[in-house]
Amino acid sequence: MLTDTAATRAGGILTIDLPAIQANYRRLRQELGDVPCAAVLKADGYGLGDTVVGPALRKAGARTFFVALPDEGIRLRRALPDVPIFILGGLFKGAEEEYLHNDLLPVLNSLEEVERWAALARQKGNRLGAAIQTDSGMSRLGMPDSEILALHENQEILSSIELRLIMSHLACADEPAHLQNREQLQSFQRARRLFPEVPASLANSSGIFLGKDYHFELGRPGAALYGVNPTPAQASPMRPVVRLQAKVLQVRSIDAGRSVGYGAAFRAKTKSRIATLALGYADGFLRHLSDRGFAWYQGIRLPLAGRVSMDVAGLDITALPEGSLQPGDLVDILGPDQGVDELAAQAGTIGYEILTSLGRRYHRIYRSV
């Protein structure tokens, strides 16, 4: 029975295991050997709270951090005043002074961004730190080979910028046999040879497990820190990080033929018992889980019944002894019986989306050492 006042008001409990995140960081660092390991905290630390997770990773040994947006960097800077924070999204037009004011390092993704950053450096009379990203084959962010070559040949621009890192991003690292991994590695090696004195970074979470050729001078894991399996074809080397429990609002018995939820998409085949959970797509419990997802209670797997709606979802609890589950009780959505990757498979998505979709309505508990 819940006794914490805030927990009694919430529709669900989200428990985040900070020691597990730290253990995952140490496991990734072990895989990298002597190569330093950064931490990616974009999307509010993959939905788990960047200003809480960041200091925990700092204590575990992380000294370099990455986020996607300037606002994320500004928020993280308040929690981590003395570490490099790189902005993966690049140099946002009109926000250049905010980078300087908050000591944020842009990952420069185009010659145009390089030129703007160099112009600001000349205006300030100081060399400004940055990373550069080469597009090694993902066609998302980064400079193509022609721009990387032009940058290498333009020493005037480079004289204004302190290059802290050259980086790229792997598209298929979670498929070790995919030919594009080797193609991207070779492309990145060509670009890196133009800047031999600059530390290089290619390996994301899954890339760390591709071997030493991909490690260079900095590993850059994200999702694996938070319990997502970086080696999907094998057992996960990561510890689970989150437990999500949903509260039962009501329990009812329905006759065969009775429908549950919008669209009458579910009809009971026999007399059944349905628990209504305080959990919906407003909480990041994806609508695609309708009639295909599961919850767990005391080791028993229970199927969803009907469509997930904004605030509630139906759960078929007919398999439980009558009276064993009551309003106010909690069922596991993520926990010892079902991890983030298993729930993602039920929803036809990936663990990244499950974590980053977690809403703000849960009562959050951070487990610490």
N, C-alpha and C positions, 0 to 999 in steps of 0.2 A: 504494500500500500504506500502511495506517495505521501510524503509529509512536508517536503519543501513547498512553500507557498507558490513560488513561481512555476514549479513543475506541475502543481495541481491545476493551474490556469491554462497550461499549454496543451495542444493537441498531440504532441509527440515529444520524445526525449532524444536528443542527438548527443551521444557521448563520443568525444574525440580524445584518443589516446596519444598524448604527446610523447611519452617514452617510446611508443611504437614508431612514431615518425622519426625520432632520433635514432632508433635501432635501424630503420630502413636507410637513413642517411649513412650510417656507419657501414651497412652492408654494401651500399653502392660505392662508398669510398674504398672498401676492401677490394671490390672488383676492379677499381681503377688503379690499384697498386700505389705507386708513388705520385700519380697524377692528382692534382687538387680537384676537389669536387665542389661545385657551386650548388645553388638551390633556386628553382624557379617557383615564384610565389604569385604568379598572375592569377586573375579571376578570384581575388580575395583568398589567396592560398588554396586554389582549387575548391573553393566553397567552404573552407574550414576555418577561415579567419586569419588573414595574413599578419596582423599585429600581435597575435598570440603565437602562431606557428613560427613566424620569423625569429623571435628571440629564442625559441626552443631549438631551432636549427643552428642558430649562432652558438648556443651552448654546446651543441654536438660537434662543432668544428667548422661550420660553413662560414666562409669569409667573403663570398661574392654572391650577389643576388640578382635575379632577373624578374621583371614584371612586364606587362604588355603596354600599359598606358601611363602617361605622366601623372594622372591623379592617383593611380596605384602607387607610383613611386613616392609621391608626396606623402601619402598616408604611411607607407612603410618607413620612410625616413624618420618620422617621429618616433617609431619604435626601435629603429636601428640607426643611431646617429653617426656611426663611425665605420660603415662598410660601403664598398662600391655597389651601386644599384644601377643596373642597365635597363633601358627602356626598349623592349624588343620592337615596338611599333614604329620606332624611328623618331625623327625630329619633327614634332607637330608644328605646323606653321602658326605663328602668333604666340606660341608658348615658349619660345627660346629662352627668355629671361627667367621663366619658372624653372627650367633645367638648371640654370646657374644658381638661382636663389636656393634651391633645394639640393644642390650637389648631385644632380642626376646625370647619368652618362647615356647619350643617345646611341643606339645601334643604327648607324647611318646606312640606309638601304638604297641610296641612289646618288649619282653625282650631284644632283641638285641639292640634296640634303647636305652633302659634304661641303658644297660651295657656301651654303647659308651658315653652316657651323664655322667654317673658316673665316667668313666675313665678320661674324660676331667676335671671333677670337682676335682678329686684327683691330676691331673697334675697342675691345677691352684691353688690348695690349698684352694679352697672355695666351699661351698655348692652352687649348681646351681638350680635355680627354674625351675619347669616344671609342666605340667599336665600329668596324665595318663588316657588313654581311655580303657574301657573294652568293648568287643564286647558282647552286651546283646541280640543279635539275628539278627542284620542286615547283618552280614558276609561281612563287607566292610573294615573298619579300626577298630583297637582296639585289645586288648589281650583277648584270650579265658579264660575261668575260670581257666584252669590249669596253665596258665602263671600268672594270677593275684594271685593265691594261692602261686606259687613259689616266686613271688615278695614279697609277705607279709612275707614269711619265710626267706627271704634273707636280714637281717638287715644290713649287711655290705654295700650292694649296697644302701639301703635306707638312710644310714647315710651320703651319699655324695650328696643326692638330697633333695631339699626343695620342697615337694609336695604342690603345690598351689591349685590343683583341681583334683578330680576324675570325669570323665564324660563318657557319652555314647550318642548314637544318636538313636532316634525313627524312625522306618521305615514306620509306618502307622498312625501317629498322626492326619493326616487330615481325617481319618475315625474313629471317636470316638468309634464306637461299635466293631472295629476290635479286635479279641482276642489277637493279638500279642502285643497290647499296654500293657495289663496287664501282659503278659508273660515277656516282656522286663522290665517292672517295677520291677517285682519280681527278675529277674536276676540281675538287677542293685542294688537292695537293698542288695542282698547277697554279691556282690562285695564291696559295700560301707561299710558293717559291718566290713570288714577287716581293713578299714582305717577310723575309726569313727571320728577322729579329723580333717580330710581333708574335706574342702567344696566340695559339690557335685553338679553336673549340668546334667540334663537329657532333660529338656524341650526346644525344638526348637519353632518356631513360632506357629505351630499348637498345640504342646505339652503344651504350656502355657494355652490353653483353655480346656485341659483335667482335670483340677482341681488341688487342692493343693497337692495331693499325688505325682504329677509329678514335683513339683516346686523345692524341695530341697533348696539349698542355692544360686542358680544363674540361672536365665532364660537366654536363648541364642537365641534370635530371629534374623532372617535374612530377608527373603522375605517380611514378613508382614510390616517391616519398610518402604518398598518401594511401598506399596499399593497392594500387592498380598493378596488375601483373605485367611486367615488361617483357616477359617471355611467354606469350600466349600458348605456344605449342607444348609447353612444359609446365610442371608445377610451379607456382609462384614462389620466388625467393624472398618476397616481401611479407612483412607482418601486416595483418589487418589493422586498420586505424580507426574505423568508425563503427558505432553501433547505433542503429536507428530503431526506436520503439514507438509504435503508434498506439494511441489510447482508444479503447472501446467506448463508444458513446451509447450504444443501445444494442440489445440482443432480442431477436424476435424469431418465432416459428412461422413458417409459411407452408402452405399446401402445395402439392404437385401442380404444376402449371402456372403458379404465381410468378410474376416477373420481378426483377430487381434492377433499379437504376434507369437512367435515361434510355429512351428508344426501345425499352423492353427487350434489350439484346440478350439478356439471360432469363431463362425460364427454368424453374426447378423441375427436375425429372421425378423426384420423389418428395415426400414431406421433408423439409430441411430447416436448419437453423442458420440464421444470418446475423453476423455482427457488423454493425456500422462503425467504421473507423474514422477518427478525426484526421484524415489524411487525404489530400487531393493534389491535383496538378499545380495548385497555387503553392504547394509545399515542395515542388520538384518531383512528386511522384507521378511519373509520366502517364499521360492518358493512353499511350500505346500499350501500357500494361493491362488494360481492361481485358478481363476474361482470360488472361494468360500469365499473370503474375502470381506470386505466392507470398504468404507470410508464415511465420513459425510460432508455435506456442508449445512449450514443454517438449520440444523435440518432434512435434507432429507438424507436417507440412499441410497448410490450409490454402486452398485456391481462392483467388478473387472471384467475386460473383457480380457480373454486370460492369458497366462502364465506370471508370474513374471520373469523378466530377471535380469541381473546383476545390471543395472543402472536405469531401467525404468519399469513402470507397466501401463497397460491400465485401464481406469475407464469409465464405461458406465454412461454418464451424461444425457441420453435422458429424464430422469424425471425432469430435471431442465428447467426453462424458457430459451429459446434460448438467448444467449448473456450474461447470468447471471454469467458465469464462464469463465474467460479469462486467457491467459498465464500470469504467475506471481502471480496469486491468490493462496491461500493456502486452502487445504482441510484437515480435521481432520482424522488422523489414530487412534490416542489415544486422548481422550479428554472427554468432558462432556457427549457425547452420547455413547461412547464406551470405556470401561476400558481395562486394560491389561488382565484381565481374560477372557473377551468376545473375544478379538482378539485371545488369545491363543486357545479358544474353536474352533474358525473358522479354525485355523491351525492344530487342532488335537494335541495340546501340552499343556504346562502349562505356567503360567505367568512368572516363573523363566526364561524359555528359551527366551521368548519375550524380557525381560529386558536385560539379559546378552548378547543377540545377537545384541543389538543396536550398530550401527557402529560409526565410528569417523568422518563421513563426514557431520553430521548435525551441524548447528550453534546452540550452546548450550546457553541457558539463565537460570541462576540460580535465582529464586525468593527468596528473603530473607525478613526478618521482616522489 
